[in-house]
Amino acid sequence: MEKQIKFTNEMNTSMFKHKRHSWFFSSTWILLLLLSFFMWKCEKDIFEDETIGVCPEVISSDPADEATNVVTSKIITATFNEEMLPATINNQTFSVKQGTVPVSGIVTYADKIATFSPSEPLEGNKMYSGNITKKVKDPAGNYPLENYSWSFSTSNVPTVTSTDPLNATSNVPLDKIITATFSTAMDPSTINTATFLVNQGTDQIAGTITENKGMPMAMAKQSTKQIAGTKTEKKGMPMASAKQDTNPIAGSVSYSGTTATFTPTSPLTDNTVYTGTITIAAKDVAGNAMASHYKWSFSTAQTQYTITLSSNPAEGGSTSGGGLLNKDSQTTVIATPFEGYTFANWTEGANIVSSNTSYDIIVTSDRTLVAHFE
């Protein structure tokens, strides 16, 4: 009986030891499996050699992956699943490319969102890609498992399809209304005297912003700053001979359909070069800006006056030097008496203006002169 009790106690002790060893090995394997899982889930900080908390990852982007018709003024963002260490969110870890060409921009971070702000509007109808590298990390030092990349394409940008006057046009009437027509519907709030400029020499023509109904919205200030550009002579346009007048003119800007209109409130100056500019601040209804400023030039007509000459009596002599002449030009009218007659004087209306057969005048208006013979 004692032997049986002893045998039973030994069996219980052996089973207890076996269970204890089994529990130890099971717990060890569970811990090892958990550690392997966390080591696989996140890349560790090589200096700390540990993973703490959740694994950082990008959970969304704007534009989304494979988005189309993205506006060219788009600010690009990536949102993380947790707060990140701001110092690791920069131009080395957050980049945007058009094809293989890097896009210039500024990277910022706040409230789990990394933001890429392009220095210039994106190009229209182009494919872009964004990339967040696994060098970004959270405050605990955890890195993402892999890079996050996505792509999107931009929509077509608006263009100026025609202007009136056309580029390089000469002899434009002084009462001309200036227009620019776009390839698509534009946002009316972006068509104003800040985006539709007409320059006379180096001064901007001042104007008022008007809605389609023609109601003035605000008075625009005069500006002496012209958008930088290179002046090129156009065939058929007397750029060199036309004078450069820098006096600003008042006007109004309106928009309807796809056409922007600049209406000067006073006649343009004759024989003068003007430059029209539509800036990239003009946007279509989707928010797309033009790829670059659109500029064109034209010159106004030379004002002419008629100098009308006659003889009194008609058989007394002949006259020359009159006709249709350019404003501010100089001409000499000459009276030649016929045989048996002598020249008396030149009159204009009831006034004698000269007693010489040759009379020099500056053309500033239409004039009617009579040569008197005796």
C-alpha positions in Angstrom: 0.0 0.0 0.0 2.8 2.4 0.9 4.5 1.5 -2.4 1.4 2.3 -4.4 1.0 5.7 -2.6 4.7 6.4 -3.3 4.3 5.5 -7.0 1.2 7.7 -7.3 3.1 10.7 -5.7 6.0 10.2 -8.1 3.6 10.1 -11.0 1.9 13.3 -9.9 5.3 15.1 -9.4 6.4 13.9 -12.9 3.2 15.1 -14.5 3.5 18.5 -12.8 7.1 18.9 -14.0 6.0 18.0 -17.5 3.1 20.4 -17.5 5.4 23.2 -16.2 8.0 22.6 -18.9 5.2 22.4 -21.5 3.8 25.7 -20.3 7.2 27.3 -20.4 8.0 26.2 -23.9 4.5 27.2 -25.2 4.8 30.6 -23.7 8.3 31.1 -25.1 7.1 30.1 -28.6 4.2 32.5 -28.3 6.5 35.4 -27.3 8.8 34.6 -30.2 6.0 34.5 -32.7 4.7 37.9 -31.4 8.2 39.4 -31.6 8.6 38.1 -35.1 5.3 39.6 -36.1 6.2 43.0 -34.8 9.7 42.9 -36.3 8.1 42.0 -39.7 5.4 44.6 -39.4 7.5 47.7 -39.0 11.1 48.6 -39.8 12.9 49.5 -36.6 15.1 52.4 -35.7 18.6 51.0 -36.0 19.8 53.0 -33.1 16.9 52.0 -30.7 16.6 48.5 -32.2 12.9 48.3 -31.2 9.4 48.9 -32.4 7.0 50.8 -30.2 3.4 51.5 -30.9 1.6 51.3 -34.3 3.4 51.1 -37.6 3.3 54.5 -39.6 1.7 54.3 -43.0 0.1 56.6 -45.6 -3.7 55.9 -45.5 -4.8 58.4 -48.3 -3.5 61.0 -50.7 -5.0 64.0 -52.5 -5.2 63.7 -55.5 -6.0 60.0 -55.0 -4.0 57.3 -56.9 -4.9 57.3 -60.7 -7.0 60.5 -60.3 -7.7 62.3 -63.6 -8.5 65.9 -64.6 -6.7 67.2 -61.6 -6.6 71.1 -61.6 -3.2 72.6 -62.3 -3.3 74.7 -59.2 -3.6 71.6 -57.0 -1.8 71.3 -53.6 -0.7 67.7 -53.1 -1.1 66.0 -49.7 -0.6 62.6 -48.0 -2.3 61.6 -44.8 -0.7 59.3 -42.2 -2.5 56.9 -39.8 -0.7 58.6 -36.8 1.3 61.7 -35.9 4.7 61.8 -37.6 8.0 63.5 -36.7 7.8 66.8 -38.6 11.6 66.9 -39.1 11.4 63.8 -41.3 8.8 65.2 -43.6 10.8 67.2 -46.1 11.8 67.5 -49.8 14.0 64.4 -49.5 11.2 62.2 -48.2 8.2 63.7 -50.0 8.7 64.3 -53.7 6.5 64.9 -56.8 7.7 64.3 -60.4 6.4 64.9 -63.9 7.7 61.9 -65.6 11.3 61.7 -64.4 11.6 65.5 -63.9 11.3 66.6 -60.2 8.7 69.3 -59.5 9.9 72.3 -57.4 7.9 72.9 -54.3 7.7 73.4 -50.6 6.9 70.5 -48.1 5.2 71.1 -44.8 3.6 68.9 -42.1 0.7 69.4 -39.6 -1.9 67.1 -38.0 -0.9 63.9 -39.7 -0.9 65.6 -43.1 2.2 66.1 -45.3 1.7 68.9 -47.9 3.6 69.5 -51.1 2.9 73.0 -52.5 4.3 73.4 -56.1 6.3 76.6 -56.8 4.4 77.0 -60.1 1.1 75.6 -61.4 1.3 72.1 -62.7 1.4 71.6 -66.5 -1.9 70.7 -68.2 -2.6 67.2 -69.6 0.4 65.6 -67.9 1.0 62.6 -65.7 2.5 63.2 -62.2 3.7 60.9 -59.5 4.0 61.4 -55.7 6.3 59.5 -53.4 6.7 59.2 -49.6 9.8 57.3 -48.7 10.2 54.9 -45.8 12.7 57.3 -44.3 9.8 59.2 -42.6 9.2 58.1 -39.0 6.9 58.7 -36.0 8.0 60.2 -32.7 8.7 56.7 -31.4 11.2 56.2 -34.2 9.2 53.7 -36.2 9.5 53.7 -40.0 7.0 52.5 -42.6 7.6 49.1 -44.1 7.9 50.5 -47.6 7.7 53.6 -49.8 4.3 54.9 -50.7 3.8 56.0 -54.3 0.8 57.1 -56.4 0.1 58.8 -59.7 -2.4 61.2 -61.2 -3.0 63.3 -64.4 -3.9 66.9 -64.9 -6.6 68.3 -67.0 -6.2 70.5 -70.1 -5.4 74.1 -69.3 -7.2 77.1 -70.9 -5.5 79.0 -73.7 -6.2 82.2 -75.6 -7.4 81.2 -79.0 -7.8 84.6 -80.6 -7.6 88.4 -80.0 -9.0 91.5 -81.5 -7.0 93.2 -82.7 -4.8 90.4 -83.9 -1.1 90.2 -82.9 1.0 92.6 -85.0 -2.0 94.4 -86.5 -1.3 98.0 -87.5 -3.6 101.0 -88.3 -6.0 100.0 -85.5 -8.9 102.5 -85.1 -8.6 104.8 -82.1 -12.0 103.8 -80.8 -11.1 100.1 -80.8 -12.6 97.7 -78.1 -10.0 95.1 -77.3 -11.0 91.4 -76.7 -9.4 88.0 -76.0 -11.3 84.7 -76.5 -10.4 81.6 -74.5 -10.5 77.9 -75.4 -13.0 77.2 -72.6 -15.3 78.9 -70.1 -13.4 81.0 -67.6 -14.1 81.9 -64.0 -15.6 85.4 -64.3 -14.1 86.4 -61.0 -10.6 85.9 -62.3 -11.1 88.1 -65.4 -10.4 91.7 -64.3 -7.9 94.5 -64.6 -5.4 92.4 -62.6 -5.5 89.6 -65.2 -6.4 91.5 -68.4 -3.8 94.2 -68.9 -3.4 96.7 -71.8 -0.1 98.6 -71.8 0.7 101.8 -73.7 4.4 102.1 -73.6 5.3 101.0 -70.0 2.2 102.2 -68.2 -0.9 100.0 -67.6 -4.2 101.2 -68.9 -6.3 101.6 -65.7 -9.9 100.4 -65.7 -12.9 99.1 -63.7 -13.9 95.6 -63.2 -17.4 94.9 -64.4 -19.8 91.9 -64.3 -21.6 90.6 -67.4 -24.4 93.1 -66.6 -21.9 95.9 -66.9 -22.1 97.0 -63.3 -18.8 98.4 -61.9 -17.5 96.3 -59.0 -14.3 98.1 -58.0 -12.0 100.8 -59.2 -8.6 99.5 -60.4 -5.4 101.3 -59.5 -3.1 102.6 -62.1 0.1 100.6 -62.3 3.4 101.3 -64.0 4.7 97.8 -63.8 4.6 95.8 -67.0 5.0 92.0 -67.1 8.5 91.2 -68.1 9.1 90.0 -71.6 11.2 90.3 -74.7 10.1 92.7 -77.3 10.2 91.3 -80.8 9.3 93.0 -84.0 6.5 91.5 -86.0 6.2 91.6 -89.7 3.9 94.2 -91.0 3.9 96.2 -87.8 5.7 99.5 -87.7 7.1 99.0 -84.2 10.2 101.1 -84.8 8.4 104.1 -86.3 5.4 104.1 -83.9 5.9 106.4 -80.9 5.8 105.2 -77.3 3.3 107.2 -75.3 3.2 106.4 -71.6 -0.1 108.1 -70.6 -2.5 105.7 -69.0 -6.1 105.5 -70.1 -9.2 104.6 -68.1 -11.3 101.6 -69.2 -13.4 98.6 -68.1 -13.0 94.8 -68.2 -15.9 92.5 -68.6 -16.4 88.8 -69.4 -19.2 86.9 -71.2 -19.3 83.4 -72.8 -15.6 82.7 -73.5 -14.6 86.3 -74.3 -12.9 88.9 -72.1 -13.4 92.6 -73.2 -11.4 95.7 -72.4 -13.3 98.9 -73.3 -11.3 102.1 -73.1 -13.3 105.1 -71.9 -11.2 107.5 -74.1 -9.9 107.0 -77.6 -6.5 105.4 -78.0 -3.6 107.5 -79.0 -2.8 107.5 -82.7 0.4 106.0 -84.1 1.1 104.2 -80.8 2.1 100.6 -79.9 -0.1 98.8 -77.3 0.5 95.5 -75.6 -2.3 93.2 -74.3 -1.6 90.6 -71.6 -3.7 87.8 -70.1 -1.9 86.6 -67.0 -1.8 83.1 -65.5 -4.0 84.3 -62.7 -6.9 84.0 -65.1 -8.5 80.5 -64.4 -11.2 78.4 -66.0 -14.3 77.2 -64.1 -12.4 74.1 -62.9 -9.6 76.2 -61.4 -7.0 75.5 -64.0 -4.6 78.4 -64.8 -3.0 79.1 -68.2 0.5 77.6 -68.7 2.0 81.1 -69.2 1.1 84.7 -69.7 -0.4 85.4 -73.1 0.9 88.6 -74.8 0.2 90.3 -78.1 0.8 93.8 -79.6 -0.8 96.1 -82.1 -0.4 99.7 -83.2 -3.0 102.4 -83.8 -3.6 104.2 -87.0 -1.8 107.4 -88.0 -4.3 110.3 -87.9 -4.6 112.2 -91.1 -6.0 115.6 -92.1 -7.1 117.1 -95.4 -5.5 120.3 -96.6 -7.9 121.7 -99.3 -6.5 124.3 -101.8 -8.2 126.5 -104.4 -7.5 129.5 -106.6 -9.4 132.8 -106.8 -10.0 133.4 -109.6 -9.6 129.9 -111.0 -7.9 131.2 -114.1 -5.5 133.3 -112.1 -3.1 130.5 -111.1 -2.5 127.0 -109.7 -1.8 125.6 -106.2 0.1 122.6 -104.9 1.1 121.0 -101.6 -2.4 120.1 -100.3 -4.2 116.7 -99.9 -4.5 114.0 -97.2 -1.5 114.4 -94.9 -0.4 112.8 -91.6 -1.1 114.6 -88.4 1.9 116.7 -87.2 3.6 116.5 -90.5 4.9 119.6 -92.3 3.9 120.7 -95.8 4.5 123.7 -98.0 1.6 124.9 -100.1 2.7 126.9 -103.2 0.7 129.3 -105.4 1.8 129.7 -109.0 0.2 132.6 -111.0 -0.6 132.2 -114.6 0.6 134.6 -117.3 -1.0 138.0 -116.8 -1.7 137.4 -113.1 0.2 138.1 -109.9 -0.1 136.4 -106.5 -1.9 138.5 -103.8 -2.2 136.3 -100.6 -3.4 133.1 -98.9 -6.6 133.3 -96.9 -8.5 130.9 -94.6 -12.0 131.9 -94.2 -12.0 135.7 -93.8 -8.4 135.8 -92.5 -5.2 136.4 -94.5 -2.7 133.8 -93.3 0.2 134.6 -95.6 1.3 136.9 -98.4 4.1 134.6 -99.7 3.6 132.2 -102.6 5.1 129.5 -100.5 3.3 128.9 -97.1 4.7 126.4 -94.6 2.2 124.8 -92.3 2.2 122.0 -89.6 -0.8 119.7 -90.2 -2.9 119.6 -87.0 -6.4 119.7 -88.5 -8.4 119.9 -91.7 -7.8 123.2 -93.4 -9.2 125.1 -96.4 -6.9 127.6 -98.0 -7.5 130.0 -101.0 -4.8 131.5 -103.1 -5.8 134.9 -104.4 -4.5 136.2 -107.8 -4.8 139.7 -109.4 
